[in-house]
């Protein structure tokens, strides 16, 4: 296994001002984290967030938080936490400050405009995914639903297993779930997830060969060219 890397932070060829490409870069790894949170943390349990103590209680578990931002039902828009109309302690806003700094550096407007209209593609869920996915720290997000909308917080001190490398079976499951639920750049999605997973891989013609753990074999991911983009054609396990 190679060292885990974030393709947004390395010399990887992509357009960091393009919504779909940025989302695709973080989607695989963050989908894996969010599925773990839903399965092992959320589980339909009651929650209570306290912005003064900077913690959230979910069921019988307590996690420290960062504030990301909020969706408002009435205005149908998103407001970044760094705008800080609530007067929160700045220590609650370190994650969104990091995201905003990245946005300013690469010119990604979604991270630098304080308000964004909500659409089918631009949601608090995806903006929270991007924020957590950009950070070098291990974060996952949690939606705190209330009558006026949803406040999104980032959880940390989560179990390490949420961020552990996945095997071939879970890699395929995550990729297929990702492309069936959101419009993504397939090439960036796959390479971003492989990099997040610390998986060695190489290209041969229009195919990726990805080497997983010693006893897990490798995957052959075939792509087809659709215009100037690549689309996953098939994923097969190899011994």
C-alpha positions as CSV (number, residue, x, y, z in Angstrom):
1,X,0.0,0.0,0.0
2,X,1.1,3.5,-0.8
3,X,0.9,6.5,1.5
4,X,-2.6,8.0,1.6
5,X,-2.8,11.3,-0.3
6,X,-5.4,13.9,-1.2
7,X,-5.3,14.6,-4.9
8,X,-6.6,18.1,-4.4
9,X,-3.3,18.9,-2.5
10,X,-0.8,17.3,-4.9
11,X,0.3,17.8,-8.5
12,X,-2.7,16.0,-10.0
13,X,-4.1,17.3,-13.3
14,X,-7.7,18.5,-12.8
15,X,-9.6,21.8,-12.7
16,X,-9.9,22.9,-9.1
17,X,-12.3,25.6,-10.0
18,X,-14.9,23.1,-11.4
19,X,-17.7,22.0,-9.1
20,X,-18.0,18.4,-10.5
21,X,-14.2,17.8,-10.5
22,X,-13.7,19.0,-6.9
23,X,-16.7,17.0,-5.6
24,X,-15.4,13.9,-7.5
25,X,-12.0,14.2,-5.9
26,X,-13.3,13.8,-2.4
27,X,-16.5,11.8,-3.0
28,X,-15.2,8.2,-2.7
29,X,-13.4,8.6,0.6
30,X,-16.0,10.8,2.2
31,X,-18.8,8.5,1.1
32,X,-17.0,5.7,2.9
33,X,-16.7,7.8,6.1
34,X,-20.3,9.0,6.0
35,X,-21.6,5.5,5.6
36,X,-19.6,4.4,8.6
37,X,-21.0,7.4,10.6
38,X,-24.5,6.5,9.6
39,X,-24.0,2.8,10.5
40,X,-22.1,3.1,13.8
41,X,-22.8,6.6,15.1
42,X,-26.1,8.0,13.9
43,X,-28.2,4.9,13.8
44,X,-31.3,7.0,14.0
45,X,-30.5,8.1,17.5
46,X,-31.4,11.3,19.2
47,X,-28.8,14.1,19.2
48,X,-28.1,17.3,21.0
49,X,-25.5,19.8,20.0
50,X,-23.9,22.4,22.3
51,X,-21.9,25.1,20.5
52,X,-20.6,26.5,23.8
53,X,-18.9,23.2,24.9
54,X,-18.2,22.5,21.2
55,X,-19.6,19.0,21.5
56,X,-22.5,16.9,20.1
57,X,-24.2,14.0,21.9
58,X,-25.5,11.3,19.6
59,X,-27.2,8.5,21.6
60,X,-24.8,7.8,24.4
61,X,-21.7,9.0,22.5
62,X,-20.1,12.4,22.6
63,X,-17.9,13.9,19.9
64,X,-16.1,17.3,19.6
65,X,-17.2,19.3,16.7
66,X,-16.5,22.1,14.2
67,X,-19.2,24.2,12.8
68,X,-19.5,24.0,9.0
69,X,-22.6,26.0,7.9
70,X,-26.3,25.9,7.5
71,X,-29.1,25.4,5.1
72,X,-32.1,27.7,5.6
73,X,-35.6,26.5,4.4
74,X,-37.1,30.0,4.0
75,X,-34.4,31.5,1.9
76,X,-33.4,28.2,0.3
77,X,-29.7,29.0,0.7
78,X,-26.5,28.0,2.4
79,X,-24.5,30.2,4.7
80,X,-20.9,29.3,5.5
81,X,-19.9,29.1,9.2
82,X,-17.0,31.5,8.6
83,X,-19.5,34.3,8.0
84,X,-20.2,33.7,11.7
85,X,-23.5,35.6,12.2
86,X,-23.9,33.5,15.4
87,X,-20.8,34.9,17.0
88,X,-19.3,31.5,17.6
89,X,-15.9,31.1,19.1
90,X,-13.3,31.1,16.3
91,X,-12.0,27.7,17.5
92,X,-15.3,26.3,16.2
93,X,-14.5,27.6,12.7
94,X,-11.0,26.2,12.0
95,X,-12.2,23.6,9.5
96,X,-14.3,26.1,7.4
97,X,-11.4,28.5,7.6
98,X,-9.2,25.9,6.1
99,X,-11.7,25.2,3.4
100,X,-12.1,28.9,2.6
101,X,-8.3,29.3,2.4
102,X,-8.1,26.4,-0.1
103,X,-10.9,28.0,-2.1
104,X,-9.1,31.3,-2.2
105,X,-5.8,29.6,-3.2
106,X,-7.3,27.7,-6.2
107,X,-10.2,30.0,-7.1
108,X,-13.0,27.7,-6.2
109,X,-15.8,30.2,-5.6
110,X,-18.2,27.8,-3.8
111,X,-15.8,27.9,-0.8
112,X,-15.4,31.7,-0.8
113,X,-18.9,33.1,-1.4
114,X,-20.6,33.4,2.0
115,X,-24.1,32.5,0.6
116,X,-24.9,30.0,-2.0
117,X,-28.4,29.2,-3.4
118,X,-29.3,25.6,-2.8
119,X,-29.9,23.4,-5.9
120,X,-30.2,19.7,-6.7
121,X,-26.4,19.6,-6.9
122,X,-25.3,22.3,-4.4
123,X,-26.4,21.1,-1.0
124,X,-25.2,21.4,2.6
125,X,-24.4,17.7,2.4
126,X,-22.1,18.1,-0.5
127,X,-20.5,21.3,0.8
128,X,-19.9,19.6,4.1
129,X,-18.3,16.7,2.3
130,X,-16.0,19.0,0.4
131,X,-15.0,20.8,3.6
132,X,-14.2,17.6,5.4
133,X,-12.5,16.0,2.4
134,X,-10.2,19.0,1.9
135,X,-8.8,18.8,5.4
136,X,-5.7,16.8,6.3
137,X,-7.4,15.8,9.5
138,X,-10.0,13.0,9.9
139,X,-13.4,14.6,9.8
140,X,-16.9,13.4,9.0
141,X,-20.0,15.6,9.0
142,X,-23.4,15.4,10.8
143,X,-26.6,17.1,9.8
144,X,-28.5,18.7,12.7
145,X,-32.0,19.1,11.4
146,X,-34.3,21.7,13.0
147,X,-37.5,23.5,12.0
148,X,-35.8,26.2,10.1
149,X,-33.3,24.0,8.2
150,X,-30.2,22.1,8.8
151,X,-27.0,23.0,10.7
152,X,-24.0,21.0,9.6
153,X,-21.2,20.1,12.0
154,X,-18.0,18.2,11.5
155,X,-17.2,15.4,14.0
156,X,-13.7,14.4,14.9
157,X,-12.1,11.9,17.3
158,X,-14.1,9.3,15.3
159,X,-12.9,5.7,15.4
160,X,-9.9,5.1,13.2
161,X,-11.7,2.2,11.5
162,X,-13.9,4.8,9.7
163,X,-10.8,6.0,7.8
164,X,-9.1,2.6,7.4
165,X,-8.2,1.4,3.8
166,X,-11.0,-0.5,2.2
167,X,-10.7,-3.9,0.4
168,X,-11.7,-4.5,-3.2
169,X,-15.3,-5.5,-2.4
170,X,-16.0,-2.3,-0.4
171,X,-14.1,-0.2,-3.0
172,X,-16.4,-1.4,-5.8
173,X,-19.5,-1.0,-3.6
174,X,-18.5,2.6,-2.8
175,X,-17.7,3.5,-6.4
176,X,-20.9,2.1,-7.8
177,X,-23.0,3.8,-5.0
178,X,-21.2,7.1,-5.8
179,X,-21.9,7.1,-9.6
180,X,-25.5,6.0,-9.1
181,X,-26.3,8.9,-6.7
182,X,-24.4,11.9,-8.0
183,X,-23.1,13.3,-11.3
184,X,-19.3,12.8,-11.0
185,X,-16.2,12.7,-13.2
186,X,-15.5,8.9,-13.1
187,X,-11.7,9.2,-13.7
188,X,-11.2,11.7,-10.8
189,X,-13.6,9.8,-8.6
190,X,-11.6,6.5,-9.0
191,X,-8.2,8.1,-8.8
192,X,-9.2,10.3,-5.8
193,X,-10.6,7.2,-3.9
194,X,-7.5,5.1,-4.7
195,X,-5.3,7.9,-3.5
196,X,-7.4,8.3,-0.3
197,X,-7.2,4.6,0.2
198,X,-3.4,4.5,-0.2
199,X,-3.7,2.0,-3.1
200,X,-1.0,1.6,-5.6
201,X,-2.2,1.7,-9.2
202,X,-1.1,2.3,-12.8
203,X,-2.6,3.0,-16.2
204,X,-2.4,0.7,-19.2
205,X,-4.1,2.1,-22.2
206,X,-7.6,3.1,-21.0
207,X,-7.5,0.8,-17.9
208,X,-6.4,1.2,-14.3
209,X,-4.8,-1.7,-12.5
210,X,-5.1,-1.2,-8.8
211,X,-3.1,-3.4,-6.3
212,X,-4.8,-3.8,-2.9
213,X,-3.6,-5.8,0.1
214,X,-1.5,-8.9,-0.4
215,X,-4.4,-11.3,0.1
216,X,-7.0,-9.2,-1.7
217,X,-5.7,-9.2,-5.2
218,X,-6.2,-6.3,-7.6
219,X,-8.8,-4.6,-9.6
220,X,-9.0,-3.9,-13.3
221,X,-11.0,-0.8,-14.0
222,X,-11.9,-0.3,-17.6
223,X,-12.9,3.1,-19.0
224,X,-14.5,4.3,-22.2
225,X,-14.1,7.7,-23.7
226,X,-17.2,9.8,-23.8
227,X,-16.4,13.1,-25.5
228,X,-13.4,14.5,-23.5
229,X,-14.3,12.5,-20.3
230,X,-13.8,8.9,-19.2
231,X,-16.6,6.8,-18.0
232,X,-16.3,3.5,-16.0
233,X,-17.1,0.6,-18.3
234,X,-16.5,-2.3,-15.9
235,X,-14.6,-3.2,-12.7
236,X,-13.2,-6.8,-12.4
237,X,-11.2,-8.5,-9.7
238,X,-7.9,-10.1,-10.7
239,X,-5.9,-12.7,-8.8
